[in-house]
Amino acid sequence: MKAPAVLLFLLATAPAAVAGSFTPPAGCEVYMTVQSKQCRVSNHYRCAADAPGDQWRADFDQEGMFFQSRINSEGEWLESYDIDPPVKQTLDANPTDPASFSELMAQGLDSYAFGLSDSTGERTRVRGQDRLTGKTWVIDGITLKETEFQYTETDLDGNVLRQSRGNEYISPEWRLFFSGPSEWTGTDGAPLPLDGSPVEFIFPGEPGFASTQPIFDCDAVMSQLDDPIPAQEAQSHDHL
């Protein structure tokens, strides 16, 4: 089977990304870099060939690029790529209750229920909700609204695979979710506290724009490698 073009791009560029500057695929443009807690930096970009409102995020830790995802204007997770090992995950067609950024903004609450499939053959079901708490935060000069979220992911037989709950931040302007303090629980049932909150927002022309080098909490993260953070949970759920 021929590897997806985006996955080939990731595998080809991830080692070189350690050099310090991210170059997106041809026809795409980075518009924002976000330095976050837990030793992660994310480059957000848009591609001319995608549907209007779609946008990508490429995540880097100290080892280089480890994750990438594409969402649409409603915040639905259309596709994602783990780098090591390489796995592609996609949103199944015809979700029971599609995630809706518009509904969250208009009503203060949005529920969702949908299926996911990945390149290993795993198929899962996700149910959850986002709720505006009414709180507003200003982080590095950017005004964000706080949300409270919870979701459960099961296999097709209903067995719980993972759960997460906590808070995130959203930008109505960019229609993006950013990580906040939360906890993630896997099949072992032991909650793992996480906080990948944004610390710095960097734009074109500013020092650190398109950086691939995280700068916050990296010593702390490196000292805890025996209990690594799940790749997809290190960032906002983006309606996983």
Backbone bond lengths (Angstrom), bond angles and torsions (degrees), N, CA, C in turn:
res aa  C-N    CA-C-N  psi(-1)  N-CA   C-N-CA  omega(-1)  CA-C   N-CA-C  phi
1 M - - - 1.469 - - 1.522 108.70 -
2 K 1.303 115.93 135.14 1.463 120.62 -179.11 1.522 110.23 -74.93
3 A 1.323 117.53 133.21 1.465 121.17 -178.63 1.524 110.13 -69.61
4 P 1.370 118.12 143.13 1.465 120.73 177.29 1.528 110.58 -58.43
5 A 1.335 115.96 145.81 1.463 120.72 -177.08 1.516 111.98 -58.99
6 V 1.347 116.85 -40.66 1.460 119.37 -179.45 1.517 110.33 -64.93
7 L 1.338 117.40 -39.41 1.459 120.02 179.82 1.519 110.67 -66.04
8 L 1.326 116.89 -39.47 1.462 119.90 176.48 1.522 110.57 -61.25
9 F 1.338 116.53 -40.63 1.469 120.79 177.45 1.520 110.35 -60.77
10 L 1.321 116.60 -43.83 1.461 120.24 -178.35 1.523 111.13 -64.20
11 L 1.319 115.89 -46.97 1.462 119.27 -178.20 1.526 110.77 -64.74
12 A 1.321 116.80 -33.23 1.458 120.19 -178.43 1.516 112.48 -75.87
13 T 1.336 116.86 -32.23 1.465 119.75 -172.61 1.513 114.11 -101.84
14 A 1.331 118.90 -18.08 1.463 120.08 -175.01 1.525 113.16 -56.68
15 P 1.357 120.90 -48.05 1.468 118.79 179.51 1.526 112.28 -62.18
16 A 1.337 117.18 -39.80 1.465 120.15 -178.29 1.515 111.90 -69.07
17 A 1.358 116.58 -21.66 1.463 119.67 -176.22 1.519 112.28 -64.11
18 V 1.348 117.18 -20.75 1.447 120.09 179.41 1.523 110.63 -62.18
19 A 1.341 117.01 -20.13 1.463 120.75 -179.10 1.521 111.92 -62.68
20 G 1.343 118.00 -23.61 1.447 118.33 171.47 1.496 119.17 124.91
21 S 1.337 120.93 -11.57 1.455 121.29 -178.44 1.521 110.14 -136.29
22 F 1.334 116.07 131.60 1.459 121.89 -176.58 1.525 110.51 -92.24
23 T 1.319 115.52 130.05 1.455 122.04 173.75 1.519 107.75 -115.12
24 P 1.332 118.57 116.62 1.462 120.71 -178.02 1.522 111.19 -73.29
25 P 1.329 117.78 171.43 1.473 120.06 176.61 1.523 111.55 -60.14
26 A 1.315 115.60 161.22 1.466 120.81 178.94 1.526 110.08 -57.91
27 G 1.327 115.80 138.43 1.458 120.59 -179.78 1.516 113.85 86.01
28 C 1.336 116.91 5.20 1.464 121.66 -178.73 1.534 109.78 -120.66
29 E 1.329 116.08 156.82 1.465 120.33 -177.44 1.523 110.43 -140.95
30 V 1.324 115.76 127.62 1.463 121.64 175.48 1.523 108.72 -72.41
31 Y 1.338 116.84 133.65 1.463 118.71 177.49 1.522 113.08 -118.69
32 M 1.340 117.19 -11.27 1.466 119.03 -179.06 1.527 110.08 -162.29
33 T 1.328 114.79 142.07 1.470 122.20 173.42 1.517 107.35 -118.99
34 V 1.330 116.48 135.44 1.462 121.24 -178.21 1.522 109.62 -123.71
35 Q 1.317 116.45 117.70 1.462 122.45 172.97 1.531 107.66 -90.04
36 S 1.329 115.95 125.68 1.460 121.37 -174.70 1.516 112.18 -122.72
37 K 1.311 115.10 167.26 1.458 121.23 172.22 1.527 109.18 -63.46
38 Q 1.331 116.01 169.84 1.461 123.57 178.55 1.524 112.34 62.72
39 C 1.346 115.43 33.63 1.459 121.57 169.55 1.527 112.70 56.72
40 R 1.339 115.38 56.57 1.460 119.70 178.76 1.526 109.62 -140.87
41 V 1.329 115.72 140.69 1.461 121.40 171.55 1.525 107.36 -128.08
42 S 1.339 116.14 137.21 1.461 121.52 -176.71 1.515 109.97 -122.19
43 N 1.321 115.36 134.18 1.456 121.08 174.63 1.528 108.99 -107.97
44 H 1.328 115.46 121.86 1.459 121.90 -178.21 1.520 108.73 -100.24
45 Y 1.336 116.55 132.20 1.460 119.00 -177.86 1.528 111.39 -148.21
46 R 1.321 114.59 161.17 1.460 122.60 179.63 1.526 109.36 -123.74
47 C 1.325 115.57 150.63 1.466 121.02 -177.58 1.522 110.27 -123.03
48 A 1.316 116.48 134.62 1.461 122.12 -175.69 1.522 112.35 -61.61
49 A 1.336 117.85 -29.96 1.466 121.16 -176.29 1.533 112.87 -79.43
50 D 1.335 118.33 -12.42 1.461 121.33 -177.91 1.521 111.25 -81.09
51 A 1.325 115.11 167.23 1.464 120.94 175.64 1.528 109.49 -65.24
52 P 1.321 118.22 148.78 1.467 120.48 177.64 1.517 111.25 -55.07
53 G 1.334 115.98 133.46 1.463 120.47 -179.79 1.510 114.71 94.18
54 D 1.336 118.01 -17.10 1.468 120.20 177.31 1.526 109.25 -71.19
55 Q 1.331 116.09 147.36 1.462 120.53 174.74 1.516 110.37 -153.51
56 W 1.308 114.67 156.05 1.461 123.22 -175.40 1.519 110.89 -113.80
57 R 1.323 115.12 156.90 1.463 122.09 171.94 1.515 108.55 -137.23
58 A 1.327 117.01 130.06 1.460 122.90 175.96 1.522 108.16 -113.78
59 D 1.336 116.46 124.03 1.463 122.95 -176.07 1.520 111.27 -105.42
60 F 1.345 114.58 138.93 1.458 121.39 -178.50 1.525 109.77 -129.11
61 D 1.338 115.87 141.79 1.456 121.35 167.06 1.521 107.59 -116.17
62 Q 1.317 118.13 -162.20 1.463 120.02 -176.79 1.522 113.19 -68.61
63 E 1.330 117.13 -16.99 1.458 120.79 -179.58 1.527 112.56 -92.74
64 G 1.334 117.84 -8.78 1.456 121.42 -178.16 1.522 111.62 121.65
65 M 1.323 116.85 -162.01 1.454 121.48 -179.57 1.528 110.48 -67.84
66 F 1.335 116.69 131.19 1.460 119.19 179.33 1.522 113.43 -124.82
67 F 1.337 117.61 -11.93 1.464 119.13 -174.44 1.516 109.29 -160.95
68 Q 1.345 115.07 148.66 1.455 120.74 176.57 1.520 108.77 -149.31
69 S 1.326 117.10 144.56 1.463 119.60 178.88 1.519 111.01 -146.52
70 R 1.335 114.67 156.66 1.467 122.26 175.63 1.521 108.75 -123.11
71 I 1.328 115.97 132.24 1.454 121.31 176.36 1.522 109.09 -122.65
72 N 1.342 116.11 164.88 1.457 119.95 174.60 1.522 109.97 -102.88
73 S 1.317 117.08 -173.10 1.457 120.72 -174.70 1.522 113.09 -67.47
74 E 1.337 117.49 -15.78 1.463 121.15 177.93 1.528 112.15 -96.37
75 G 1.326 117.00 5.28 1.456 120.35 178.15 1.511 113.86 81.22
76 E 1.339 118.07 10.58 1.464 119.96 177.60 1.528 109.77 -73.33
77 W 1.331 115.55 136.76 1.457 121.72 178.88 1.530 108.14 -79.33
78 L 1.333 118.93 97.00 1.454 122.68 -175.69 1.521 112.48 -74.44
79 E 1.320 116.04 -43.43 1.464 120.39 179.28 1.515 109.22 -159.25
80 S 1.330 115.22 152.36 1.460 120.13 177.08 1.515 109.32 -145.95
81 Y 1.336 114.81 159.35 1.458 121.37 -177.30 1.525 109.60 -136.13
82 D 1.328 116.03 118.27 1.454 120.78 167.12 1.522 106.99 -87.17
83 I 1.329 117.17 143.34 1.460 120.52 -174.58 1.529 113.33 -90.75
84 D 1.337 117.99 -39.54 1.459 120.64 -173.96 1.521 110.47 -137.86
85 P 1.362 117.18 100.67 1.468 126.72 -0.19 1.526 110.45 -77.74
86 P 1.334 117.30 158.75 1.469 120.00 -177.70 1.525 111.59 -71.05
87 V 1.321 115.98 118.46 1.468 121.92 178.74 1.524 108.50 -138.43
88 K 1.323 116.33 131.13 1.459 121.61 174.78 1.526 108.51 -103.52
89 Q 1.339 117.03 134.89 1.465 122.19 177.16 1.526 108.37 -124.35
90 T 1.338 116.84 137.82 1.458 120.66 -178.35 1.524 110.77 -131.78
91 L 1.329 114.59 155.11 1.454 122.32 175.75 1.524 109.03 -77.07
92 D 1.343 116.89 131.01 1.461 120.50 176.76 1.526 110.42 -70.16
93 A 1.313 115.46 152.51 1.465 120.91 178.76 1.529 110.93 -68.99
94 N 1.295 115.82 154.69 1.459 123.83 174.26 1.528 113.79 55.78
95 P 1.329 117.81 59.22 1.471 119.75 178.36 1.527 111.61 -61.76
96 T 1.347 115.50 146.57 1.462 121.34 -179.97 1.524 111.43 -60.97
97 D 1.329 115.98 -43.13 1.471 122.13 -178.81 1.520 106.99 -143.39
98 P 1.330 118.19 90.62 1.468 120.24 -175.60 1.527 111.98 -62.14
99 A 1.320 116.19 143.41 1.460 120.12 172.26 1.518 109.10 -62.98
100 S 1.333 116.80 143.03 1.459 119.93 -176.34 1.523 110.61 -142.03
101 F 1.318 116.19 106.52 1.461 121.40 174.75 1.527 110.12 -61.30
102 S 1.339 116.08 -37.33 1.465 120.58 179.95 1.517 111.33 -61.80
103 E 1.332 117.16 -42.99 1.460 120.99 179.90 1.522 110.88 -66.41
104 L 1.321 116.53 -39.69 1.466 120.21 178.05 1.522 110.44 -60.27
105 M 1.322 117.57 -44.69 1.456 120.90 -178.92 1.522 111.70 -69.39
106 A 1.330 117.45 -37.42 1.460 120.86 -175.45 1.526 112.73 -78.98
107 Q 1.340 117.02 -37.65 1.454 121.02 -173.14 1.524 114.07 -113.04
108 G 1.329 116.86 -10.99 1.460 120.10 -179.63 1.505 114.18 81.39
109 L 1.335 117.53 1.02 1.465 122.07 -178.87 1.518 108.71 -151.87
110 D 1.322 115.89 136.54 1.466 120.68 176.00 1.521 109.23 -141.34
111 S 1.328 116.96 123.95 1.460 121.63 174.10 1.523 108.54 -98.66
112 Y 1.327 116.45 161.28 1.459 119.77 178.04 1.524 109.98 -151.92
113 A 1.318 114.50 150.78 1.465 122.46 177.36 1.526 107.28 -152.71
114 F 1.325 117.11 120.47 1.457 120.26 -175.52 1.520 110.15 -158.40
115 G 1.320 115.92 170.56 1.453 122.03 178.60 1.514 111.76 -110.42
116 L 1.338 115.80 153.23 1.463 123.30 177.10 1.521 109.25 -129.07
117 S 1.303 116.48 145.29 1.462 122.04 175.06 1.515 108.52 -132.53
118 D 1.355 116.50 144.43 1.466 117.96 177.89 1.514 111.37 -127.00
119 S 1.318 115.01 172.55 1.455 121.57 -173.11 1.525 113.40 -72.70
120 T 1.342 118.57 -6.94 1.466 121.19 174.54 1.519 111.39 -88.84
121 G 1.335 116.52 -7.00 1.458 120.62 -177.97 1.517 114.01 99.97
122 E 1.347 117.59 -4.05 1.460 120.28 179.25 1.521 110.16 -72.91
123 R 1.340 115.96 135.63 1.459 121.86 174.71 1.523 107.91 -126.57
124 T 1.315 116.55 133.07 1.457 121.05 -176.42 1.527 110.67 -135.28
125 R 1.331 114.42 168.12 1.458 121.94 176.86 1.524 108.54 -124.03
126 V 1.320 116.75 139.66 1.458 122.35 -178.04 1.528 109.35 -124.09
127 R 1.331 115.92 133.44 1.460 122.07 173.10 1.522 108.62 -132.74
128 G 1.326 116.36 137.85 1.456 118.59 178.94 1.511 111.62 -176.17
129 Q 1.331 114.68 -168.15 1.462 119.57 178.63 1.519 110.67 -158.02
130 D 1.327 114.99 157.74 1.460 124.14 171.88 1.527 107.40 -121.06
131 R 1.327 116.32 142.42 1.460 120.87 179.10 1.521 109.54 -138.87
132 L 1.314 117.38 132.49 1.459 120.98 173.67 1.523 109.00 -71.39
133 T 1.331 116.66 131.68 1.465 120.23 179.95 1.526 112.52 -86.65
134 G 1.335 117.20 -14.78 1.453 121.36 -175.39 1.517 113.03 91.62
135 K 1.341 117.28 -6.52 1.451 120.98 179.03 1.528 110.41 -89.15
136 T 1.314 115.75 146.98 1.458 122.66 176.58 1.519 109.28 -122.41
137 W 1.329 116.10 138.03 1.458 122.11 179.95 1.526 108.96 -121.66
138 V 1.311 116.25 146.06 1.459 121.23 171.80 1.520 107.26 -115.35
139 I 1.329 116.08 113.79 1.460 122.59 -178.60 1.521 108.22 -119.02
140 D 1.315 116.83 118.13 1.461 123.30 -178.83 1.537 111.01 51.99
141 G 1.319 115.82 40.01 1.453 121.20 176.87 1.523 115.04 83.55
142 I 1.333 118.01 -1.50 1.459 122.04 -178.86 1.533 109.17 -102.59
143 T 1.328 117.37 126.98 1.459 121.72 179.57 1.524 109.87 -86.31
144 L 1.319 115.68 125.35 1.464 122.61 -177.12 1.520 110.11 -128.87
145 K 1.308 116.65 148.16 1.457 122.32 175.27 1.526 109.05 -95.16
146 E 1.330 116.09 141.11 1.460 120.49 179.71 1.526 110.52 -88.77
147 T 1.326 116.53 140.19 1.456 121.90 173.85 1.521 109.71 -121.24
148 E 1.307 114.72 161.89 1.458 122.81 169.91 1.518 106.26 -118.58
149 F 1.322 118.07 130.57 1.456 120.34 -176.87 1.516 111.08 -131.51
150 Q 1.313 114.86 159.92 1.458 122.23 169.23 1.520 107.95 -155.88
151 Y 1.321 116.59 142.10 1.461 119.55 173.90 1.525 110.16 -150.15
152 T 1.319 115.00 157.97 1.462 122.94 176.17 1.518 108.12 -130.75
153 E 1.322 116.56 132.80 1.460 121.98 176.82 1.517 108.72 -113.48
154 T 1.329 117.08 128.98 1.460 122.67 -177.78 1.524 110.63 -124.65
155 D 1.328 116.37 164.06 1.455 119.10 169.96 1.526 108.25 -81.14
156 L 1.325 117.97 -177.88 1.460 120.89 -175.06 1.523 112.50 -69.19
157 D 1.353 116.75 -16.37 1.464 120.83 177.22 1.520 112.56 -91.34
158 G 1.340 117.14 -0.70 1.452 120.49 178.70 1.508 115.16 92.29
159 N 1.336 118.03 3.16 1.464 121.02 177.95 1.521 110.02 -74.04
160 V 1.332 117.14 130.06 1.462 121.63 -177.34 1.530 110.37 -71.04
161 L 1.319 116.28 125.77 1.464 122.94 178.48 1.519 111.63 -99.53
162 R 1.325 116.48 -40.59 1.460 120.94 -179.29 1.518 109.44 -161.54
163 Q 1.313 113.89 151.41 1.459 121.44 178.21 1.520 108.78 -138.63
164 S 1.324 116.86 153.03 1.450 120.58 176.37 1.519 109.32 -150.37
165 R 1.321 115.29 147.89 1.457 121.50 176.14 1.515 108.86 -151.96
166 G 1.316 115.99 155.58 1.460 119.27 178.77 1.509 111.24 154.14
167 N 1.318 115.25 -149.61 1.465 121.61 -177.83 1.519 110.35 -123.89
168 E 1.317 115.36 150.30 1.454 122.23 173.80 1.528 108.06 -136.42
169 Y 1.319 115.37 176.81 1.450 121.94 176.07 1.524 107.99 -122.70
170 I 1.333 117.09 143.40 1.457 118.87 177.69 1.526 110.45 -125.75
171 S 1.327 114.26 150.63 1.458 122.00 174.87 1.521 108.32 -112.27
172 P 1.330 118.61 109.68 1.463 120.17 175.92 1.530 112.38 -59.54
173 E 1.323 116.73 -32.77 1.465 120.49 -178.70 1.521 111.71 -66.87
174 W 1.339 116.72 -48.25 1.461 120.78 -177.80 1.524 112.63 -91.10
175 R 1.346 117.49 -10.17 1.463 123.03 -176.84 1.523 110.47 55.62
176 L 1.330 113.89 49.65 1.454 122.17 -177.56 1.523 111.12 -125.05
177 F 1.342 114.62 149.96 1.459 122.59 168.83 1.530 108.35 -102.40
178 F 1.330 116.50 140.89 1.456 122.05 173.79 1.534 108.15 -122.94
179 S 1.306 115.85 144.98 1.464 121.07 -177.82 1.522 111.97 -60.25
180 G 1.330 114.68 156.15 1.446 122.72 173.64 1.514 108.64 -145.12
181 P 1.321 118.32 -168.07 1.468 120.43 178.23 1.524 110.76 -68.40
182 S 1.320 116.43 131.30 1.456 120.92 -176.53 1.520 109.81 -157.08
183 E 1.331 115.53 179.52 1.462 120.73 171.33 1.513 109.12 -137.28
184 W 1.312 115.50 144.20 1.457 123.93 -176.88 1.526 108.39 -122.04
185 T 1.320 116.33 134.91 1.468 121.22 -179.40 1.514 109.22 -125.89
186 G 1.345 116.50 126.25 1.454 122.00 177.25 1.512 111.40 -98.93
187 T 1.331 116.26 -160.02 1.458 120.65 -176.11 1.515 113.17 -68.92
188 D 1.355 118.11 -17.73 1.463 119.28 179.20 1.527 111.96 -80.56
189 G 1.329 117.00 -8.71 1.462 120.75 175.86 1.511 115.32 78.76
190 A 1.332 118.10 4.24 1.465 121.27 -178.45 1.521 110.11 -95.70
191 P 1.338 119.33 115.20 1.469 121.11 -179.33 1.531 111.53 -64.48
192 L 1.320 116.06 137.94 1.457 122.70 177.35 1.523 108.65 -114.37
193 P 1.344 117.94 113.93 1.468 119.55 179.02 1.526 111.11 -72.20
194 L 1.327 116.18 138.44 1.457 122.52 -178.98 1.521 109.72 -135.97
195 D 1.317 116.46 151.98 1.461 120.39 171.99 1.520 108.57 -155.68
196 G 1.328 115.62 91.08 1.457 121.27 179.17 1.515 111.88 -100.43
197 S 1.334 116.35 36.12 1.468 121.19 -176.68 1.525 111.89 -57.86
198 P 1.332 116.86 145.11 1.475 119.92 176.11 1.528 110.61 -67.21
199 V 1.317 115.98 147.52 1.463 122.25 178.40 1.522 110.60 -119.31
200 E 1.339 117.07 -43.47 1.458 121.44 -179.55 1.525 110.48 -132.65
201 F 1.343 115.60 135.81 1.458 123.00 172.58 1.528 107.48 -108.30
202 I 1.332 116.07 124.83 1.463 121.02 -172.86 1.527 108.89 -123.37
203 F 1.323 116.65 133.00 1.458 122.17 -174.24 1.524 111.06 -119.74
204 P 1.349 117.37 166.21 1.470 120.14 -177.41 1.528 112.62 -50.66
205 G 1.319 114.71 134.80 1.459 121.44 179.52 1.512 114.17 91.27
206 E 1.341 117.60 -11.38 1.461 121.40 179.97 1.524 110.22 -94.68
207 P 1.343 117.54 149.52 1.465 120.56 177.47 1.522 110.55 -57.98
208 G 1.317 116.12 133.71 1.459 121.02 178.68 1.509 114.39 92.69
209 F 1.342 118.12 -2.35 1.455 120.04 178.81 1.528 110.16 -66.01
210 A 1.336 116.68 136.12 1.470 124.91 -178.50 1.524 112.68 67.01
211 S 1.334 117.08 17.01 1.466 120.03 179.04 1.530 111.31 -66.02
212 T 1.310 115.78 148.72 1.465 121.52 174.01 1.530 110.90 -112.45
213 Q 1.338 116.57 8.97 1.457 120.90 -177.75 1.527 110.47 -108.28
214 P 1.339 118.43 110.04 1.465 120.31 175.68 1.520 110.35 -67.76
215 I 1.337 116.50 152.70 1.470 118.71 -175.51 1.525 114.09 -128.81
216 F 1.338 118.33 -9.84 1.459 119.65 -176.21 1.527 112.13 -110.20
217 D 1.342 116.05 132.66 1.473 123.78 174.82 1.521 114.05 66.66
218 C 1.317 118.02 15.29 1.466 118.34 -174.25 1.526 112.76 -67.08
219 D 1.318 118.55 -37.79 1.458 120.14 178.08 1.522 110.57 -63.38
220 A 1.343 116.71 -39.93 1.460 120.80 179.71 1.515 111.53 -66.13
221 V 1.342 116.74 -40.96 1.454 120.55 179.77 1.514 110.93 -66.81
222 M 1.320 117.80 -43.42 1.461 121.57 179.84 1.517 111.69 -61.50
223 S 1.336 117.55 -30.72 1.463 120.14 -179.14 1.512 112.36 -78.37
224 Q 1.344 117.80 -5.88 1.457 121.54 -177.73 1.524 111.95 -118.66
225 L 1.323 117.77 27.50 1.454 120.70 -175.88 1.522 113.84 -65.34
226 D 1.354 117.71 -17.73 1.453 119.03 177.08 1.520 111.74 -70.89
227 D 1.352 117.44 -13.22 1.459 122.78 179.21 1.518 107.89 -132.25
228 P 1.355 116.90 68.18 1.456 120.41 -171.18 1.518 112.90 -67.02
229 I 1.330 115.26 152.71 1.450 121.94 177.53 1.527 108.68 -80.25
230 P 1.347 118.40 130.46 1.461 119.50 176.72 1.520 110.65 -55.88
231 A 1.325 116.90 135.40 1.464 120.81 -172.54 1.514 112.81 -54.73
232 Q 1.338 117.75 -48.11 1.449 119.54 -175.74 1.513 112.23 -73.89
233 E 1.335 117.88 -16.76 1.451 119.96 -178.89 1.529 112.71 -94.90
234 A 1.325 115.57 -4.21 1.461 118.97 178.86 1.517 111.72 -75.34
235 Q 1.326 116.65 -11.11 1.447 120.90 -179.92 1.516 109.73 -130.47
236 S 1.321 116.86 -179.79 1.456 120.05 179.73 1.515 110.97 -57.96
237 H 1.334 116.17 149.08 1.457 118.65 -175.17 1.516 113.01 -68.71
238 D 1.364 117.38 -17.98 1.456 119.97 176.71 1.523 111.28 45.33
239 H 1.289 115.71 30.49 1.449 122.19 -175.99 1.507 111.76 58.71
240 L 1.329 112.53 57.13 1.456 122.43 175.12 1.521 110.05 -59.05
